[in-house]
């Protein structure tokens, strides 16, 4: 059976966070940090669920095409849950990263009107 595709892992590692930042950044700039975080995290999770669905569909195609007997179960290696969990953990790490970037952006915006010696 087929393993995880490095191309799709690279897409999962870059596309959701890029889209999340693209959506959240204008909201953060308008001092709507919470709404920006919610919008960015929602988009990241939606893309992650889409990646998991794409992986599931490809596993189903492989299972149907690769099993000699349709009534026989042919488990993939690594298992379905492992593949889905990898994509899920990538998405969760990206949401954590989005929140960390948000904290930094919020601090910089807050400190714009403060003299340098008084900045936190």
N, C-alpha and C positions, 0 to 999 in steps of 0.2 A: 504494500500500500504506500501511498505518497505521504511524505512528511510535510512539514510546514514550508511554505514557499518563502524564500528570503525576500523576494520582491514585494509580496503582500505584507510581510512583517515590516519592511521599510516604509511602505505606504501607511500602515497602521501606526508607525512610530512618528511620522511627520505630518500627515494630512490633518488629523483631528486637532492637534494643538495649533497648527497654523490657522485653521478655520476658526477655532475658538478664540484665539488672540485677535483675529481680524474682526470678529463680531464684538468682542468685549472692549477693545481699545477705544473706540469712539465713545462708548458709554462711560468708561473710566474718565475720559477727558472731560466729559460733561458733569463730573462729580457724582455719577450714578454707579458707584463701585459695586453695590450689592446686585443691582440689575445686570451689570456687566458680567459679574461672576456667574449669576444664574444662567444668563444667555450663553456664555461661553461653555460652561459645564454641561448644559443641556445639549448643545451642539456636539461636544466631544462624545458624550454618551450615546447620542443618536448615531454618529458615525461608527462608534465602536460596535453597537448592536448591528449595524449594517455589515460590518466586517465579519462579525460572528455568523450572521445569516449567510453571507457569501461563502464562508468556510463550510457551513453545514450543507449548503446546496452542492458544493463541489464534492464533499464527502459522500453525499447520497448518490451522485453520479458515478463516483468511483465504486461504491458498494454495489450498485445495480449492474454496472458494466463488468466488474471484476469477479463477482461470485459466479462460479460455474452452475450452481443450483440456486434458483430464486428463493427457495425455502431455507437455505443455509445462511447463517449469520457470519459475515466476514468482518471481524473487528479491524479498524485501522490501527496503525502504529505510528505515533502515539495515539492514545484514545481520544475520542471526541471531547470529553470533558477537559482533558489537558490542553487541547488546541484552543477551545473556547476560553479557558482560564487565562491562557497567555494573552489573548487579545483583551480580555477583561482587565487584567493587571496593567497592561500598557495604557489602556484608557483611564484607569484610576490614577496611575502615576501622572498622566498628563493633566488631569483635573487638579491634583496637588500642585503641579508646576504652575498651572494657571493661577491658582490662589497665591502662590509665592510671588509671582510677577505682579499680581494685583496689589499685594502689600507694599512692594517696592514703588510702584507707580503712585499709589495713594500717598505714601510718605513724601515723594518728590513733589507732588502737587500741593500737599499741605505746607511744605517748606518753602514754596516759591516766594511767598510774601513775608518771610521771616529773615531777619539779618543773619548772615552766616555764623556768627558767634553764638546765636541762640537756637540754631537748628538741632533737631534731635537725630 
